[in-house]
């Protein structure tokens, strides 16, 4: 077992657990259409679980909260945690059904997804309060929106009281994101979520206007991802933005790419990386996750992500130095 000193970062995930079904089809369905699928997968998933797995594969020590129900689907959780080298202390068993989701993946890599929250909706502030020591001991607390607001607010307030960073990926988007901004260090959204957030603020649908509105409410940074157009970080205490081009890959399945990006960003920042380095690692994680069907097996290792994130010229120097 790894020694505590082996970990460069400790991340706590206010997460979600979902029994995730993925179906591969030629094109996304139209209303009323029945499709023939060429592939199907049932695996442990959920945005929170994906974030935790991705962060662990990048070398972080990971703890967190994952709610499961008392039904058959809940039995997927413990073997999945074991496979991902994640602690069972993350699990919060609750009465009722486990969360579940269905994703359609088209031949061009585009997706559509529906998620039933199940036990994730019953995760509460008291569950975060019970893990106060673990939250306070993390370098960064990471959350997404497949849970309610209460456990996120409780965990973020504990983290910020202890001077720790927090990162919120408000997906699937809801307007309550605005209320959490005073406790959020980094807000990470995709282009669609950015447009919804701009509408919530009543500002023009443009990243510069949105950044001003977000950063005025507490966060140190707004990160906007735009798929093949790359990602941009808007920083409160810097007179510039940091832009990261996307890494060119052939996308097979984009499910989980946003989770991988957020996890890469969180781990890099928790390790003390600067924004340029953190965005490069995050972009590599997101790109690599799109190159395989399904999410769990597609989430990259640290070695794979760093290989993509390291410029070819730097790799050549490293090879020469090792000879």
N, C-alpha and C positions, 0 to 999 in steps of 0.2 A: 504494500500500500504506500502511496506517495506521502512524503513528509510535508508538513505544513509549509516549510520554507521553499518547497519546489514550486509553489503556486505564485505566479507573478500578479494575479488578480483574483479577487473574490467578488462574485456577482450573486445577488439575490434576485430571483425572478418572481414577481407577483403574476402567476401564470394561469393557464387554462389547460385542461386535458380533454381531448376529444377523440373518439373512435372515428378515424378519418377514412372515408371511402373515396378512392380515386378511380375514375372511369375514362378511358382513352377513346375518343371518337374522331371521326373525320372533321366535323365542324360542330360548333356549339349549337344546341337545340333551339329551334323556333317554338313559339307557343303551340302546345298540342302535339308536338312531334315526338314520335318514338324512334329511338336510334339503336342501331347495332353497335356494340362496343367491341373494340379489338383487344382491350386489356382491362383488368380490374385489380385493384389492390385495397385491402383493409389493413390499416396499420395504426399504431399509436400516433396521435398527432395533437393538434390544437396549437394556436400561436404561442402560448406560454411554454408548452412542452418543447416545441421546435426551438424557441429561444434558448431554453435550458440545454438542450442537446447540442446546439450549435456552439454555445459558449463553452461547454465542457470539451468539445472536440478542438477548440482553439486553445485549450490549456488552462482555462480558468477553473477555480474551485467554485462549484455552483450549489446553491441551496435555494429554497423558495417555497411557494405554496401552489399546489395543484389539487383541485377538488375533484373527487370521483364519487359516483353514486354507488348504490348497493345492488346493482343489476349485473348481468353477465358481462356487459361491455367494460365495467369497472375492473374486471379481472385482467384486462390487457395492461394495466398500468405497471404493476410491480415487475413483471418480466421485462417490460420496456425500459424501466429505470435501471434494472440490472444490466441490460444490454448497452445502455448509454453511460454506464458508470456514474449514475446519479443516486443520491441517497433517498431511502424510503421516507425519511423525515419530511420530505416535500409534500407527501400525500395528506390530504384532508378528507377522510371518508365522511360522507353525508348521506342522509336518506334520500331516496328517489333515483331517477335515471341519471346516467352518465351523459356528458355532452357528446354530440355526434355531428358529423358533417359529411357532405357529399360534394365532390369537385368534379367538374367536367374539364378534360384537357383535350383541346383540338389539335389537329395535325401540325398547325403552325405554332403551337406552344401557348396560344391564348387560352384563358381559363374563365370559368364562372364557378361560384362556390356558394353553398348555403350551409349555415352552421346553426345547430340547436344547442343552446347554452347548457341545458340540464343542470348538473350540480354546480357548474361554474357560476351560475347566477346566484347561488346560495352562499358563496364565499363572502365572509363579512369582515368588518373592522376588527372584531374580536379575534379572528384567526391570525391577522397580522400582529395584533398586540401580543398574542401568545408567543410569537417568534421575535420579540423585540431584540433580544441579544444577537440573534443571527443577522437581523436587518442592520443593527447598529455596527456590527463587525464587518459588513460588506464594504468593498471599495465603491461599488455602484449598485443601485437598485433599479431594476428594469421592469417595466409593466406594459401591458397591451390591453385592448378593450373587449376581450372575450370574457371578462369578469365585470362585476359592477364597479361603481366608483368608490364605494366605502373602503374596501381593502387596499385600493391603490392610495387613496388619500391618507389612510392610517400608516401605511408602510413608508410613503414618501415623507410624511411629517417626522417620523422617527429618524429616517435617514438624514434629512436636512438639519434636524436638531443636533445631530452628531457631526455635522460638517461634511456629509457624504453626498456625492452626486446622484442624481436620479435621471433616468431616461424614459420618456413615454413615447410609445408607438401607438397612437390612437386609432387602431384598426380592429374591427370595423368601426368607422367613424361615427361619433355622436357628439352633439354640441357641448355636452358636459366637459369635454376636453378643456374648454375655456376656464372652468372653475378650478381645474387642477394646475393651471399654469404657475401660480405662486409657489408651488412645491416642486416644480419641474425644472431641472437643470438643462436638459436637452430635449427638444421636441423633434421627433423624426416622423415625417409624413411623406406619402407619395403625392403625385400631381393631382389625383382625384381628391384625396383628402385635403390637400392644400386649398383647392377650390371651395370645398365645403366649409373649411375653416374661415376662409375669406368672407364667405357669405354670412357666417355666424357673427363676424366682426362688423359686417357692413362696409368692408373696404373693397377697393378694386381688385379684380381677380388677376393679381400679379404678385410675384414672389417678393419684390422689394416692399410693396405696401403691406403685404402680409407679415413680412419680417419685422417691420416697425411696430405693428400692432402686437405681435407675439412677444418680442423682446422687451417691450414696455411693461409687460405684465409679470416679469420675473425671470424667465429662462435666460441662460447665457448664450444659447445657440438654437437656431432653427435649421434643421436639415431637411431639404426637399429632394426626393428621389424622382427620377423621370425615366426609368427604364433605359432604353438604348441611348437616351440623351444625357445620361450620367446623373450626378448628384451635386448639390450645392449646399454649403454651410454658410449661414449668415450669423455673424458673431457680434454679440452686444458690445464687447470691449475692444473691437478692432475696426478700423476704417475700411476694411476690405472683406470680400467673400472668398471662400475657398471652393474651387470647382474641381470635380473629379470626373473625367470621362468614363463611360462604361467600357468594360473589357469586351471585345468582340467574341461572341460564342454562338454556336448554333443551338437555339433554345428548343428543348423538347417538352418541358413542363415548367411553367413559371410559378406554380404553387410553392410557397415556402421561400421564395427569393427575397421578399421583403423582410421576413423573419431572420434569414441568414445575414442580410445587410445590417439590420439593427443589432444583432448579436455581435457581429464583427466590430461595429462601431463601439459598442459598449465595452467589449473586452479590451480593445486597443486603448480607449480613453482611461479605463480602470487601471491599465498598466502604466499610464503616464505618457502615452504617445501624444505627439502634436496632431493638429487637425488634418494636415495633409497626409500623414502616415496613417491615421485612423480611417480616413475616407478611402484610401487605397485598399486597405485590408477589407473594409466593409464591402466595397465594390467587387473585389475578387470573390468574397464569400457569396454575394448575391448572384454573380455571374455563374460560378461553378454549380450552384444549386439548380440552375435551369437546364443543365446538360444531361439529366437523367429523369426517368419517370418515377414519381413518388417523391417524398420529402426526406424521410428518415435516413435512407441510405445515401441520398444526394448531398446532405449537409457536409461540407468539406472539413478535412483535417487542417490543422495549422500548417503542416508542411505543404499541402496542396495550395492553400490560400496564399501563403507567402511566396511560393513559386510563381504564381500568377501575378502577385502584387509587385514583385521585384523586377525592375526594368532589365531588359536583356543585357544591356551594357554592364550593369551591376553584377548580374549573374556570371558574366564572363570574367570579371575581376575576381569574384569570389572563387571561381574554379581555378584561376591562375594562382591565387594566393595559397590554395590548398595543395598545390602540386609541389 
